[in-house]
Amino acid sequence: MVEFVMLMAPQGADGGGGGLMGFLPFLVIIVIMYFLMIRPQMKKQKERQKMIDALKKGDKVVTTGGIYGKIVGFTDNDKTIILQVDDKVKLNVDRGSINNIQEKPGA
C-alpha cells in the first residue's frame, strides 16, 4: 500500500515532462499543416485574383457554371462582365464567376 502511495506522489521538477516539450508535437503539426494546406491555398487565391483583375475585352472565358463566351464589355464599375455566348445572346455575369481564361490555339 505504501508503494502505491509513493507511485502517486508528484514527481520532481525534471520528472513532470511539461513545458515546451509537451506542446512541441502540436506545434510541429501546425507548421506542417501551414506548409501543406494553408500556404498553397493562399497562393492559388492570389493567382485567381490576379487572373480576374487582368480580364479584358475580347478574352474567351469559362464561367463556374460552365458557360463559354467572349467578353464584350463591362458594367457597374467593372464588377459585372457582359459575356457574348452566341451572335445575339449576351449575358451579364459577375466578375468573380469567371473560372478561367481559354487558351488561344497556337499560344
Backbone as CSV, one residue per row, in Angstrom:
resi,resn,N_x,N_y,N_z,CA_x,CA_y,CA_z,C_x,C_y,C_z
1,MET,0.818,-1.181,0.000,0.000,0.000,0.000,0.867,1.251,0.000
2,VAL,1.937,1.247,0.746,2.835,2.393,0.809,3.498,2.605,-0.547
3,GLU,3.800,1.514,-1.235,4.420,1.631,-2.553,3.468,2.310,-3.541
4,PHE,2.167,2.004,-3.451,1.166,2.616,-4.317,1.061,4.111,-4.059
5,VAL,1.107,4.499,-2.797,1.048,5.906,-2.439,2.296,6.614,-2.936
6,MET,3.438,5.974,-2.869,4.687,6.573,-3.342,4.658,6.766,-4.863
7,LEU,4.000,5.864,-5.580,3.900,5.999,-7.028,2.994,7.165,-7.420
8,MET,2.001,7.460,-6.608,1.069,8.542,-6.895,1.605,9.906,-6.478
9,ALA,2.702,9.948,-5.779,3.268,11.214,-5.305,3.745,12.031,-6.489
10,PRO,3.636,13.385,-6.426,4.094,14.228,-7.534,5.582,14.083,-7.769
11,GLN,5.942,14.131,-9.034,7.341,13.992,-9.416,8.088,15.291,-9.147
12,GLY,9.379,15.232,-9.251,10.219,16.413,-9.069,10.138,17.319,-10.292
13,ALA,10.920,18.363,-10.334,10.893,19.350,-11.405,11.239,18.726,-12.751
14,ASP,12.176,17.801,-12.806,12.576,17.205,-14.081,11.798,15.938,-14.392
15,GLY,10.881,15.523,-13.581,10.105,14.315,-13.852,8.749,14.614,-14.450
16,GLY,8.327,15.884,-14.498,6.998,16.243,-14.984,6.872,16.164,-16.491
17,GLY,7.907,16.543,-17.222,7.881,16.481,-18.682,6.971,17.516,-19.309
18,GLY,6.638,18.569,-18.614,5.743,19.590,-19.141,6.511,20.669,-19.878
19,GLY,5.910,21.812,-19.970,6.568,22.942,-20.624,6.477,22.859,-22.125
20,LEU,7.488,23.377,-22.778,7.511,23.438,-24.239,7.552,22.054,-24.871
21,MET,8.198,21.118,-24.237,8.311,19.775,-24.814,6.948,19.095,-24.925
22,GLY,6.015,19.459,-24.076,4.670,18.885,-24.162,3.892,19.428,-25.347
23,PHE,4.176,20.674,-25.736,3.469,21.298,-26.853,4.195,21.138,-28.181
24,LEU,5.394,20.632,-28.164,6.192,20.506,-29.381,5.502,19.693,-30.480
25,PRO,4.898,18.547,-30.193,4.217,17.804,-31.273,3.084,18.606,-31.912
26,PHE,2.339,19.363,-31.103,1.245,20.174,-31.646,1.790,21.296,-32.522
27,LEU,2.884,21.908,-32.091,3.496,22.974,-32.886,4.001,22.440,-34.218
28,VAL,4.593,21.261,-34.208,5.092,20.647,-35.441,3.935,20.348,-36.387
29,ILE,2.831,19.843,-35.863,1.662,19.536,-36.690,1.097,20.808,-37.306
30,ILE,1.037,21.897,-36.541,0.519,23.161,-37.055,1.408,23.700,-38.169
31,VAL,2.718,23.613,-37.998,3.651,24.088,-39.031,3.513,23.247,-40.295
32,ILE,3.387,21.956,-40.144,3.230,21.075,-41.310,1.916,21.382,-42.030
33,MET,0.826,21.595,-41.282,-0.457,21.937,-41.902,-0.360,23.252,-42.662
34,TYR,0.372,24.217,-42.112,0.517,25.506,-42.782,1.184,25.326,-44.136
35,PHE,2.298,24.585,-44.177,3.033,24.444,-45.430,2.370,23.501,-46.420
36,LEU,1.562,22.559,-45.954,0.924,21.618,-46.868,-0.478,22.028,-47.312
37,MET,-1.172,22.834,-46.487,-2.559,23.141,-46.819,-2.833,24.640,-46.963
38,ILE,-2.461,25.417,-45.995,-2.865,26.823,-45.966,-2.084,27.651,-46.977
39,ARG,-0.782,27.515,-47.005,0.054,28.326,-47.903,-0.257,28.083,-49.379
40,PRO,-0.375,26.830,-49.841,-0.733,26.626,-51.254,-2.105,27.195,-51.605
41,GLN,-3.063,27.121,-50.679,-4.389,27.668,-50.946,-4.333,29.179,-51.085
42,MET,-3.543,29.851,-50.246,-3.404,31.308,-50.341,-2.740,31.693,-51.663
43,LYS,-1.759,30.907,-52.095,-1.085,31.180,-53.365,-2.064,31.027,-54.534
44,LYS,-2.911,30.007,-54.464,-3.903,29.781,-55.507,-4.910,30.933,-55.570
45,GLN,-5.328,31.433,-54.404,-6.269,32.551,-54.364,-5.663,33.804,-54.970
46,LYS,-4.391,34.062,-54.695,-3.722,35.241,-55.256,-3.633,35.142,-56.776
47,GLU,-3.308,33.959,-57.292,-3.223,33.764,-58.743,-4.595,33.949,-59.391
48,ARG,-5.646,33.439,-58.757,-7.007,33.585,-59.292,-7.415,35.057,-59.302
49,GLN,-7.119,35.788,-58.226,-7.467,37.199,-58.162,-6.710,37.990,-59.221
50,LYS,-5.452,37.632,-59.457,-4.659,38.302,-60.491,-5.256,38.052,-61.875
51,MET,-5.739,36.805,-62.110,-6.357,36.460,-63.386,-7.661,37.238,-63.572
52,ILE,-8.463,37.347,-62.517,-9.737,38.067,-62.604,-9.498,39.556,-62.835
53,ASP,-8.496,40.118,-62.193,-8.189,41.537,-62.367,-7.664,41.842,-63.775
54,ALA,-7.060,40.849,-64.422,-6.457,41.063,-65.739,-7.420,40.805,-66.894
55,LEU,-8.679,40.509,-66.610,-9.642,40.262,-67.688,-9.819,41.514,-68.535
56,LYS,-9.902,41.310,-69.849,-10.077,42.444,-70.758,-11.052,42.062,-71.862
57,LYS,-11.478,43.066,-72.567,-12.415,42.877,-73.664,-11.779,41.969,-74.724
58,GLY,-12.549,40.986,-75.189,-12.068,40.068,-76.223,-11.573,38.733,-75.672
59,ASP,-11.377,38.619,-74.366,-10.937,37.346,-73.778,-12.046,36.311,-73.865
60,LYS,-11.672,35.090,-74.197,-12.620,33.982,-74.190,-12.498,33.302,-72.838
61,VAL,-13.632,33.180,-72.135,-13.611,32.697,-70.763,-14.637,31.590,-70.546
62,VAL,-14.502,30.912,-69.415,-15.445,29.895,-68.971,-15.898,30.294,-67.569
63,THR,-17.213,30.307,-67.339,-17.722,30.645,-66.013,-17.725,29.407,-65.126
64,THR,-17.973,29.615,-63.835,-18.031,28.474,-62.920,-19.226,27.573,-63.220
65,GLY,-20.225,28.108,-63.905,-21.386,27.307,-64.311,-21.148,26.539,-65.591
66,GLY,-20.000,26.740,-66.234,-19.664,26.011,-67.454,-20.089,26.710,-68.727
67,ILE,-20.378,28.008,-68.663,-20.790,28.758,-69.847,-19.545,29.330,-70.529
68,TYR,-19.402,29.039,-71.813,-18.291,29.550,-72.599,-18.734,30.819,-73.308
69,GLY,-17.875,31.816,-73.336,-18.237,33.041,-74.028,-17.051,33.974,-74.177
70,LYS,-17.329,35.113,-74.829,-16.299,36.116,-75.072,-16.720,37.412,-74.385
71,ILE,-15.781,38.053,-73.721,-16.070,39.302,-73.030,-16.214,40.412,-74.065
72,VAL,-17.376,41.101,-74.031,-17.606,42.204,-74.967,-17.721,43.545,-74.254
73,GLY,-17.746,43.525,-72.926,-17.818,44.788,-72.202,-17.918,44.585,-70.705
74,PHE,-17.926,45.721,-69.988,-18.015,45.714,-68.532,-19.081,46.717,-68.095
75,THR,-19.729,46.454,-66.964,-20.693,47.393,-66.393,-20.470,47.482,-64.885
76,ASP,-21.181,48.393,-64.243,-21.135,48.543,-62.783,-19.705,48.686,-62.255
77,ASN,-18.973,49.642,-62.813,-17.582,49.883,-62.377,-16.727,48.619,-62.477
78,ASP,-16.869,47.906,-63.558,-16.113,46.680,-63.846,-16.415,45.528,-62.891
79,LYS,-17.544,45.555,-62.200,-17.914,44.442,-61.324,-18.672,43.375,-62.094
80,THR,-19.340,43.771,-63.160,-20.125,42.852,-63.974,-19.550,42.806,-65.382
81,ILE,-19.543,41.622,-65.961,-18.998,41.413,-67.298,-20.144,41.100,-68.248
82,ILE,-20.098,41.704,-69.436,-21.052,41.352,-70.487,-20.388,40.268,-71.320
83,LEU,-20.984,39.102,-71.287,-20.407,37.918,-71.930,-21.248,37.552,-73.142
84,GLN,-20.632,37.501,-74.326,-21.343,37.111,-75.541,-21.213,35.601,-75.697
85,VAL,-22.364,34.941,-75.642,-22.392,33.489,-75.734,-22.616,33.041,-77.171
86,ASP,-23.473,33.756,-77.903,-23.779,33.462,-79.295,-23.906,34.802,-80.007
87,ASP,-24.224,34.792,-81.291,-24.289,36.032,-82.062,-25.237,37.055,-81.438
88,LYS,-26.402,36.623,-81.004,-27.392,37.560,-80.473,-27.661,37.350,-78.983
89,VAL,-26.831,36.558,-78.312,-27.053,36.256,-76.897,-25.912,36.840,-76.069
90,LYS,-26.294,37.748,-75.157,-25.317,38.344,-74.251,-25.820,38.173,-72.824
91,LEU,-24.896,37.841,-71.929,-25.233,37.629,-70.525,-24.426,38.583,-69.659
92,ASN,-25.029,39.048,-68.577,-24.301,39.802,-67.574,-23.921,38.831,-66.456
93,VAL,-22.635,38.691,-66.215,-22.168,37.786,-65.165,-21.244,38.554,-64.223
94,ASP,-21.191,38.102,-62.996,-20.314,38.694,-62.005,-18.861,38.352,-62.348
95,ARG,-17.985,39.287,-62.093,-16.565,39.087,-62.392,-16.009,37.874,-61.640
96,GLY,-16.477,37.645,-60.429,-15.995,36.524,-59.630,-16.447,35.164,-60.122
97,SER,-17.422,35.126,-61.033,-17.905,33.839,-61.526,-17.087,33.314,-62.707
98,ILE,-16.070,34.052,-63.112,-15.197,33.574,-64.190,-14.248,32.535,-63.606
99,ASN,-14.259,31.358,-64.196,-13.430,30.264,-63.691,-12.031,30.293,-64.295
100,ASN,-11.942,30.425,-65.604,-10.629,30.518,-66.242,-10.737,31.152,-67.618
101,ILE,-9.596,31.511,-68.152,-9.498,32.072,-69.487,-9.083,30.946,-70.429
102,GLN,-9.797,30.831,-71.546,-9.446,29.799,-72.512,-8.138,30.189,-73.191
103,GLU,-7.279,29.222,-73.348,-6.014,29.462,-74.028,-6.254,29.564,-75.527
104,LYS,-5.541,30.473,-76.145,-5.656,30.624,-77.596,-4.880,29.513,-78.271
105,PRO,-5.455,28.908,-79.316,-4.698,27.860,-80.012,-3.460,28.473,-80.665
106,GLY,-2.357,27.801,-80.468,-1.092,28.283,-81.025,-0.330,29.177,-80.063
107,ALA,-0.896,29.450,-78.877,-0.197,30.302,-77.906,0.495,29.467,-76.876
